[in-house]
C-alpha cells in the first residue's frame, strides 16, 4: 500500500527511528545496527534486481524466442518470499514501516519516547510469539518438493525465520539505544498489559465471539495508536486472539501469512515501485511536467491544473503514491510558490490528487484488490482510468472556482514553438503508459511482468534519449524498493491472517448477513460501503483494509447487483479519501513531508478538496458506466 501504501515515508521518520539520533549511544550499538542493516538491505536489493532480470527474461524467452523458461515462475516465487521478509526487515531498520503517529507525536518529546518504547516492546512480543510457530511451519514445508526445480519448499519459507530473527535483533538494539528510563517504563507498561491478558485467559475462552472486539478493536486500536507498525499490530492481535481464546495451532497463522505474501500477482508491487523511482531518476517525470506547464502555466491556477494532470500521468506509471508525490512536488512547488501560491493550498491539492489517482493503473491497490477478490486485474486496469479522470475534472472545477478572482499570474504564455519543443521532449515519457498498456492487452507480458517492460523501456529512454542515468543511485533505489515493498507485503501477510481468523470466528458470516439485509438494496449497501471505507482508509490504510474486508464484501456486492469493477472503484476511492484526510489520514502527512510544508497550513484548504472528492465518489457510485463503460468495448 505501500503501501499505496506508505505515504508517510519521510527522512524525518527515518531519522527518528535511527539509533544514531538517540545520543549518546555506545559505539558497539551503532556498529551492530549498521551490520544488521547491511545483512538485510544488501540481499534485499539483490533480490529486487534478480526478480527484474528473471521476469524480463521470461518475457523475452516467451514472446521473442518462443521458448518459455519453465522454471522461471517457480524460482521467482521462491525469491519473492525472501524479498518480502528481507524487505520488511530493511523497512524496520530504516524506520519506514507504516505507522499511525499523529496522536503519539502530540504527547511531547519525553512521552513520545516512552510510547515509542511501548510500540517497540509490543513489536518484539509479536516477533517472539511468531518465532516458534514459524520454525514448526518450516519443518512442515520441508517435506514438500517443488514440481520443476525439485527443491524443498523449506528453503523458501526459511525466509520467514531469517526475517523474524533479523527484526528481533534490530528491536533489541533499538531498545538498548532508547535509554534506561524510557526502556524500563515501556517494558513495565507492556508487561502489565500482557499479564493482565494472561490472567483473564480462562474468562476470554468463555466469551466466544465477544473476544473479537477485545482483540481486533481493543488490541489493534491500542497498538496502532501507540505507534506500533500496522503489520505487527495485526499480527499481535491475531496471535493473542488465537493463543488466549482458542485452541487452534499457531502454525496456521504463519501459513496464512505465507499465503498472503506469496501471491505471484503481488510481485508487481516491488517492480512498479522501482519503475516509479526510475522515471524520476532518468528525467522522464520532469519532461512530462514541463510539457504540461508549457500548456497551462500562464493561466489563473494553471500550475494547479498541471499538478492534477501530472499526478494522473505519473500514477499511471509508478503505482506508488510516495514515488508520485516525490517526483512532482520538488519540481512544481518552487515555481508555484514563486508565483504567490499559498503553501497550505499546495499541500492540500497534492493530497487531493493522491486520493484522486488511486484507481489509475497500474495501481498497487488495484493489483491487491484483484489478487484477494478474484476480480480481473485487466478489467480493473481498464475500469480505473475514467473514475480518476472524473475526479480530476471535479478538482479542476474547484481550482477554477477558487482562482476565478485571482489576478493574472506573472508567467508568460509559451509560444507554439516552445510547446512543440516540450512535446517532442516529453513524447518518449508520455509513451510509457501506452507501452505498458499495449504489453498487457496484446499478451506480451502478464500484469506481473509488464512492469519490467516499463523498466527496460525507461532505462533505454533515460540512457539514449534523456541522457540521465546515475549508476550510483541504482543501489539506494533498489534498497528503497525492497523496504517499501516489504512494508506493504508484511501488512498483506498479517492482514490475511487476521481475515482468516475473522472468517473462522463466524464474523464474516455475521457481517455478510448485516450488509446483505441493509435497507435500500444496492443503494443502501453502496452508501454504507462508502462511509465504512472512508473510515477504514483513515485508520488502516488501503491495502490492509482491502485484504481484511474485500473477500467478505465483494460477493455481497455481486449478489445485490453491483458490478464488481464499479464496486472496486468506489471502495478504492473511498479509502483514498480517508487516507489523505487529516487528522488521521497518514497520506496527508506524507504529502506534507514530501512538500516540506507544515501540516497545520493545509488543514483549512484541504476541507474543500475532500468535499469535492466525496461528491465525485457519489457520482461514480451512482453511474456504473463510469467504471464499466470501456469494459464493454474491450
C-alpha positions in Angstrom: 0.0 0.0 0.0 2.9 0.9 0.2 2.0 0.7 0.6 -0.1 2.7 -1.9 0.5 2.3 0.8 3.5 4.1 2.8 2.6 7.7 2.3 4.4 8.7 5.5 7.9 7.7 4.3 10.0 10.7 5.1 13.5 11.5 6.1 12.2 12.7 9.5 10.6 9.3 10.1 13.9 7.5 9.2 15.9 9.9 11.5 13.5 9.4 14.4 14.0 5.6 14.2 17.7 5.5 13.6 19.7 4.8 16.8 22.2 7.4 15.6 19.5 10.0 16.5 19.4 8.7 20.1 22.5 10.2 21.6 24.6 9.3 23.4 24.6 5.7 22.0 27.6 3.3 22.6 29.7 2.7 19.5 29.1 -1.0 19.7 25.3 -0.4 19.3 25.9 1.8 16.3 28.1 -0.8 14.7 25.6 -3.6 15.5 22.8 -1.5 14.0 24.8 -0.9 10.8 25.7 -4.6 10.5 22.1 -5.6 10.9 21.1 -3.1 8.3 23.6 -4.5 5.8 22.7 -8.1 6.2 19.1 -7.4 5.2 19.4 -4.4 2.8 22.1 -5.9 0.6 20.3 -9.2 0.0 17.0 -7.3 -0.4 18.4 -5.1 -3.1 20.0 -8.0 -4.9 16.7 -9.9 -4.8 14.8 -7.0 -6.4 17.4 -6.9 -9.2 17.2 -10.7 -9.6 13.4 -10.5 -9.9 13.6 -7.8 -12.5 16.1 -9.8 -14.6 14.2 -13.1 -14.1 10.8 -11.7 -15.1 12.0 -9.8 -18.1 14.0 -12.8 -19.3 10.7 -14.8 -19.1 9.0 -12.2 -21.4 11.9 -12.2 -23.9 12.1 -16.0 -23.9 8.3 -16.5 -24.4 7.5 -13.6 -26.7 10.6 -13.2 -28.8 12.3 -16.6 -28.7 9.1 -18.7 -28.3 10.9 -20.9 -25.8 9.3 -20.2 -22.4 11.5 -20.7 -19.3 9.5 -23.3 -17.5 11.2 -22.8 -14.1 11.2 -19.0 -14.0 7.8 -18.6 -12.2 8.8 -21.2 -9.6 12.2 -19.5 -8.9 10.5 -16.1 -8.9 8.1 -17.3 -6.2 10.9 -18.7 -4.1 12.8 -15.5 -4.2 9.7 -13.4 -3.7 9.1 -14.5 -0.1 12.8 -13.8 0.6 12.4 -10.4 -0.9 9.3 -9.7 1.2 10.9 -10.7 4.5 14.3 -9.1 3.9 12.4 -6.0 2.7 10.3 -6.0 5.8 13.4 -6.2 7.9 15.0 -3.4 5.9 11.9 -1.2 6.4 12.1 -1.8 10.2 15.8 -0.8 10.2 15.0 2.3 8.3 12.0 3.2 10.4 9.8 3.1 7.3 7.0 0.7 8.3 3.5 2.1 8.1 2.6 3.6 11.4 0.0 5.8 12.9 1.9 8.5 14.9 -0.5 11.5 14.7 -1.6 11.1 18.4 1.7 9.9 19.8 3.6 12.9 18.3 1.4 15.3 20.2 2.4 13.8 23.6 5.6 15.7 23.9 9.2 14.5 23.3 9.6 12.6 26.6 6.2 10.8 26.4 6.7 10.2 22.7 9.9 8.4 23.5 8.0 6.2 26.1 5.3 5.4 23.6 7.9 4.5 21.0 9.4 2.1 23.5 5.9 0.6 24.2 5.5 0.1 20.5 8.9 -1.4 20.2 8.3 -3.9 23.0 5.0 -4.8 21.5 6.7 -5.5 18.2 9.3 -7.7 20.0 6.4 -9.5 21.6 4.8 -10.3 18.2 8.2 -11.4 16.7 8.9 -13.6 19.7 5.4 -15.2 19.6 5.7 -15.9 15.9 9.2 -17.4 16.1 8.3 -20.9 17.3 5.3 -21.4 15.1 7.4 -20.2 12.1 10.0 -22.8 12.9 7.4 -25.5 13.1 5.9 -24.3 9.8 9.3 -24.5 8.1 9.6 -28.1 9.3 6.2 -28.9 7.8 7.1 -27.4 4.5 10.4 -29.2 4.3 8.5 -32.3 3.3 7.2 -30.6 0.2 9.2 -30.6 -3.0 8.7 -28.0 -5.7 7.5 -29.6 -9.0 10.0 -28.2 -11.5 13.2 -27.4 -9.6 12.6 -30.2 -7.1 13.8 -28.1 -4.2 12.5 -28.5 -0.6 9.9 -25.8 0.0 11.5 -25.3 3.4 14.2 -23.3 1.6 11.5 -20.8 0.6 9.7 -20.5 3.9 13.1 -20.3 5.7 12.9 -16.6 4.7 10.3 -16.1 7.4 12.7 -17.3 10.1 15.5 -15.2 8.7 13.4 -12.1 8.6 12.0 -12.6 12.1 15.4 -13.2 13.6 16.9 -10.1 12.0 13.9 -7.9 13.0 14.0 -9.2 16.6 17.7 -8.4 16.8 17.0 -4.9 15.4 14.4 -4.3 18.1 16.7 -5.4 20.8 19.4 -3.0 19.6 16.9 -0.1 19.3 15.6 -0.8 22.8 19.1 -0.7 24.3 19.6 2.6 22.5 16.5 4.3 23.9 18.0 4.7 27.3 17.2 3.2 30.7 14.2 5.3 31.8 12.0 5.1 28.6 13.0 1.4 28.2 12.0 0.5 31.7 8.7 2.4 31.6 7.9 0.9 28.2 8.7 -2.6 29.3 6.7 -2.1 32.5 3.6 -0.9 30.7 3.8 -3.7 28.2 4.4 -6.3 30.9 1.3 -5.1 32.8 -0.8 -5.4 29.7 0.5 -8.9 28.9 0.0 -10.3 32.4 -3.5 -8.7 32.5 -4.5 -10.5 29.4 -2.9 -13.8 30.6 -4.7 -13.6 33.9 -8.1 -13.3 32.3 -7.3 -16.1 29.8 -9.9 -18.6 31.2 -12.6 -15.8 31.1 -11.7 -14.9 27.5 -12.2 -18.5 26.4 -15.7 -18.5 27.6 -16.7 -15.3 25.8 -16.8 -16.7 22.3 -17.1 -14.1 19.6 -17.2 -11.3 22.2 -13.4 -11.7 22.0 -13.4 -10.2 18.6 -13.9 -6.5 19.7 -11.4 -7.1 22.5 -8.6 -8.2 20.3 -9.4 -6.8 16.8 -10.7 -3.5 18.1 -9.1 -3.0 21.5 -5.7 -4.6 20.9 -5.4 -3.3 17.4 -6.7 0.1 18.3 -4.3 0.5 21.3 -1.2 -0.8 19.4 -1.9 1.2 16.3 -2.5 4.5 18.2 0.7 3.8 20.2 2.7 4.0 17.0 3.3 0.3 16.5 3.8 -0.7 12.9 0.4 -1.7 11.5 1.7 -5.1 10.3 2.9 -6.0 13.7 -0.3 -4.7 15.3 -2.4 -7.0 13.1 -0.1 -9.9 13.8 0.0 -9.4 17.6 -3.8 -9.2 17.7 -4.2 -12.4 15.7 -1.7 -14.4 17.8 -3.2 -13.0 21.1 -6.7 -13.9 20.0 -5.8 -17.5 19.0 -3.5 -18.2 21.9 -5.7 -16.8 24.6 -9.2 -17.6 23.4 -8.9 -20.6 21.1 -7.1 -23.9 20.9 -6.1 -23.6 17.2 -2.4 -24.3 16.3 -0.5 -21.1 15.8 1.3 -22.6 12.7 -1.9 -21.9 10.8 -1.3 -18.2 11.2 2.2 -18.4 9.7 0.8 -20.4 6.8 -1.8 -17.7 6.2 0.8 -15.0 6.3 2.9 -17.0 3.8 -0.2 -17.4 1.6 -0.9 -13.7 1.7 2.7 -12.6 0.9 3.5 -15.2 -1.7 0.8 -14.5 -4.3 2.7 -14.0 -7.6 0.4 -11.2 -8.6 1.9 -9.1 -5.8 5.3 -9.4 -7.3 4.2 -6.4 -9.4 4.4 -4.3 -6.2 8.2 -4.0 -6.0 8.5 -3.9 -9.8 6.3 -0.9 -10.1 7.8 0.9 -7.1 11.2 0.6 -8.8 9.8 1.8 -12.0 8.4 4.9 -10.3 11.8 5.7 -8.8 13.5 5.1 -12.2 11.3 7.5 -14.2 12.2 10.2 -11.6 15.9 9.5 -11.8 16.0 9.4 -15.7 14.2 12.8 -16.0 11.1 11.3 -17.7 8.8 12.7 -14.9 10.3 16.2 -15.4 9.8 16.0 -19.1 6.1 15.2 -18.7 5.6 18.0 -16.2 7.4 20.6 -18.3 5.2 19.8 -21.2 2.0 20.3 -19.2 3.4 23.5 -17.7 4.1 24.9 -21.2 0.4 24.4 -22.0 -1.2 25.7 -18.8 1.4 27.5 -16.8 0.3 31.0 -17.9 -3.4 30.8 -16.8 -5.0 31.5 -13.5 -4.3 28.5 -11.3 -2.5 27.0 -14.3 0.1 25.1 -12.4 -2.6 23.6 -10.2 -4.1 22.1 -13.3 -0.6 20.9 -14.2 -0.3 19.3 -10.8 -3.6 17.5 -11.2 -2.7 16.3 -14.7 0.9 15.3 -13.7 -0.3 13.2 -10.8 -2.8 11.4 -13.1 0.0 10.6 -15.6 2.6 9.7 -13.1 0.2 7.5 -11.1 -0.4 5.6 -14.3 3.3 4.7 -14.4 4.7 4.3 -10.9 1.8 2.7 -9.0 3.2 4.2 -5.8 1.9 7.4 -4.2 5.1 8.0 -2.3 7.0 8.0 -5.6 4.3 10.0 -7.3 4.4 12.9 -4.9 8.2 12.8 -4.6 8.5 13.0 -8.4 6.2 16.0 -8.7 6.3 18.2 -5.6 10.0 19.2 -5.8 9.6 20.1 -9.5 6.4 22.1 -9.4 6.2 23.6 -5.9 9.1 26.0 -6.1 7.7 27.7 -9.2 4.2 27.7 -7.7 5.4 29.4 -4.5 7.3 31.9 -6.6 4.0 32.8 -8.3 2.4 33.5 -4.9 0.6 30.2 -4.2 -0.4 29.6 -0.6 1.8 26.6 0.7 -1.3 25.2 2.5 -3.2 25.3 -0.7 -0.4 23.4 -2.4 -0.2 20.5 0.1 -4.0 20.3 0.2 -4.2 19.9 -3.6 -1.3 17.4 -3.6 -3.1 15.3 -1.0 -6.4 15.5 -3.0 -4.6 14.4 -6.2 -3.2 11.5 -4.2 -6.7 10.3 -3.4 -8.0 11.1 -6.9 -5.5 8.9 -8.6 -5.9 5.8 -6.5 -7.6 3.9 -9.4 -5.2 5.0 -12.2 -3.5 1.8 -13.4 -1.2 0.2 -12.7 -2.0 1.0 -9.1 -0.7 -1.3 -6.4 -4.1 -1.1 -4.8 -5.8 -2.4 -8.0 -3.4 -5.3 -8.1 -4.0 -6.1 -4.4 -7.8 -5.9 -4.7 -7.7 -8.2 -7.8 -5.5 -10.7 -6.0 -7.7 -11.0 -2.9 -11.1 -10.8 -4.6 -10.6 -12.6 -7.9 -11.7 -9.7 -10.0 -9.8 -9.5 -13.3 -6.8 -7.2 -13.0 -7.1 -6.3 -16.7 -10.7 -5.2 -16.1 -9.7 -3.2 -13.1 -6.9 -1.5 -15.1 -9.4 -0.6 -17.8 -12.1 0.5 -15.4 -9.8 2.6 -13.3 -9.0 5.2 -15.9 -12.3 7.1 -16.2 -13.1 7.4 -12.4 -9.7 9.0 -11.9 -10.4 11.4 -14.8 -13.8 12.2 -13.4 -12.3 13.2 -10.0 -9.6 15.2 -11.8 -12.3 17.2 -13.5 -14.0 17.8 -10.2 -10.7 19.1 -8.7 -10.2 21.2 -11.8 -13.6 22.8 -11.3 -12.8 23.6 -7.7 -9.4 25.1 -8.7 -11.2 27.3 -11.3 -13.7 28.4 -8.7 -11.0 29.3 -6.1 -8.8 31.1 -8.6 -11.6 32.9 -10.6 -10.9 36.2 -8.9 -7.1 35.8 -8.7 -5.1 38.4 -10.7 -3.3 37.0 -13.7 0.0 35.4 -12.9 3.3 36.8 -14.0 4.2 33.7 -16.0 4.3 34.3 -19.7 2.3 32.3 -22.3 4.5 29.8 -24.1 4.6 30.1 -27.8 3.7 27.3 -30.2 7.4 26.6 -30.9 8.1 26.2 -27.1 5.1 24.0 -26.6 6.0 21.8 -29.6 9.6 21.5 -28.3 8.3 20.5 -24.9 6.0 17.9 -26.5 8.8 16.4 -28.6 11.0 16.1 -25.5 8.1 14.6 -23.5 6.9 12.2 -26.1 9.1 9.2 -25.0 8.0 9.7 -21.4 4.3 10.2 -22.4 4.5 6.9 -24.4 5.4 4.9 -21.3 1.8 4.3 -20.1 0.9 3.4 -23.7 3.7 0.8 -23.9 2.7 -0.7 -20.5 -1.0 -1.0 -21.5 -0.1 -2.4 -25.0 2.1 -5.0 -23.5 -0.8 -6.2 -21.2 -3.6 -6.1 -23.8 -1.6 -7.7 -26.6 -0.4 -10.5 -24.3 3.3 -9.6 -24.5 3.6 -9.7 -20.7 1.4 -10.5 -17.7 0.3 -8.0 -15.1 3.2 -9.2 -13.0 5.8 -9.0 -15.8 4.7 -5.8 -17.5 6.4 -3.6 -15.0 9.8 -5.0 -16.2 8.9 -4.0 -19.8 8.4 -0.4 -18.4 11.7 -0.6 -16.5 13.7 -1.7 -19.6 11.9 1.0 -21.7 12.7 3.7 -19.1 16.3 2.5 -18.9 16.7 2.8 -22.6 15.0 6.2 -22.8 17.0 7.5 -19.9 20.3 6.5 -21.3 19.8 7.1 -25.0 17.2 10.0 -25.1 17.3 11.9 -21.9 21.0 11.1 -21.2 20.3 10.9 -17.5 21.2 7.8 -15.6 23.2 7.9 -12.4 24.6 4.5 -11.7 25.3 5.5 -8.1 21.6 5.9 -7.4 20.6 2.4 -8.5 21.7 0.7 -5.3 19.8 3.1 -3.0 16.8 2.8 -5.3 16.9 -1.0 -5.0 17.0 -0.8 -1.3 14.2 1.8 -1.2 12.1 -0.5 -3.4 12.8 -3.5 -1.1 11.9 -1.6 2.1 8.7 -0.1 0.7 7.7 -3.5 -0.8 8.5 -5.3 2.4 6.4 -2.8 4.5 3.5 -3.4 2.2 3.8 -7.2 1.8 4.1 -8.0 5.5 0.9 -5.9 6.1 -0.8 -8.1 3.5 0.5 -11.2 5.2 -0.7 -10.3 8.7 -4.0 -8.9 7.4 -4.5 -12.1 5.5 -4.1 -14.0 8.8 -6.5 -11.6 10.5 -9.0 -12.0 7.8 -8.8 -15.8 8.2 -9.3 -15.5 12.0 -12.3 -13.3 11.5 -13.7 -15.8 8.9 -13.1 -18.8 11.2 -14.9 -17.0 14.1 -18.0 -16.5 12.1 -17.6 -12.8 11.9 -17.6 -12.8 8.1 -21.0 -14.6 8.1 -22.5 -12.1 10.5 -21.1 -9.1 8.5 -22.4 -10.6 5.3 -25.9 -11.0 6.8 -25.8 -7.5 8.1 -24.7 -5.9 4.9 -26.9 -8.1 2.7 -30.1 -7.1 4.6 -29.4 -3.4 4.7 -32.5 -1.4 3.7 -32.4 0.1 0.2 -30.8 -2.8 -1.6 -27.8 -1.9 -3.8 -28.2 1.8 -2.9 -28.1 1.2 0.8 -25.2 -1.2 0.5 -23.2 1.2 -1.6 -23.8 4.1 0.7 -22.8 2.2 3.8 -19.7 0.9 2.0 -18.6 4.4 1.1 -18.8 5.6 4.7 -17.2 2.5 6.1 -14.2 2.5 3.7 -13.6 6.2 4.2 -13.3 5.5 8.0 -11.2 2.3 7.3 -8.9 4.2 4.9 -8.1 6.8 7.6 -7.2 4.2 10.2 -6.0 1.1 8.4 -4.9 2.5 5.0 -5.9 0.9 1.8 -4.1 -2.4 1.5 -4.9 -3.9 4.9 -8.5 -2.8 4.7 -8.9 -4.4 1.3 -7.3 -7.7 2.4 -9.5 -7.8 5.5 -12.8 -6.8 4.0 -12.6 -7.3 0.3 -13.2 -11.1 0.3 -16.2 -10.5 2.6 -18.0 -7.7 0.8 -17.4 -8.2 -2.9 -19.6 -11.4 -3.1 -22.4 -9.4 -1.4 -22.0 -6.5 -3.9 -22.3 -9.0 -6.7 -25.4 -10.6 -5.1 -27.2 -7.2 -4.8 -26.4 -6.4 -8.4 -23.4 -4.0 -8.2 -20.8 -4.6 -10.9 -17.6 -5.8 -9.2 -15.4 -3.3 -11.1 -17.6 -0.4 -10.1 -17.6 -1.5 -6.5 -13.8 -1.8 -6.6 -13.5 1.8 -7.8 -15.9 3.1 -5.2 -14.1 1.2 -2.4 -10.6 2.3 -3.5 -11.5 6.0 -3.9 -13.4 6.0 -0.6 -10.3 4.6 1.2 -8.1 7.1 -0.7 -10.3 9.9 0.7 -9.9 8.6 4.2 -6.1 8.0 3.7 -5.5 11.6 2.6 -7.8 13.3 5.1 -6.5 14.8 8.3 -6.3 14.3 11.2 -5.8 10.6 10.9 -5.0 10.0 7.3 -1.3 9.3 7.1 -1.3 10.1 3.3 -1.8 13.8 4.2 1.3 13.8 6.5 3.3 12.1 3.7 2.3 14.9 1.3 3.4 17.4 3.9 6.7 15.6 4.4 7.4 15.4 0.6 6.5 19.1 0.1 8.2 20.3 3.3 5.1 22.2 4.4 3.8 22.1 7.9 0.6 20.0 8.3 -1.2 22.9 10.1 -1.1 25.1 7.0 -3.1 22.7 4.9 -5.9 21.9 7.4 -8.3 24.6 6.2 -7.7 24.4 2.4 -8.0 20.6 2.3 -11.6 20.6 3.5 -13.0 21.9 0.2 -10.9 19.4 -1.8 -12.1 16.5 0.3 -15.7 17.6 0.0 -15.3 17.9 -3.8 -13.8 14.4 -3.9 -16.6 13.0 -1.8 -19.2 14.3 -4.2 -17.2 12.9 -7.1 -17.2 9.5 -5.5 -21.0 9.7 -5.1 -21.3 10.3 -8.8 -19.1 7.3 -9.6 -21.2 5.2 -7.2 -24.4 6.3 -8.9 -23.2 5.9 -12.5 -21.9 2.4 -13.2 -20.9 3.3 -16.8 -18.0 5.5 -15.5 -16.3 2.3 -14.2 -17.6 -0.3 -16.6 -18.3 1.6 -19.9 -15.0 0.8 -21.5 -15.2 -2.9 -20.5 -17.9 -3.5 -23.0 -15.8 -2.3 -25.9 -12.7 -4.4 -24.9 
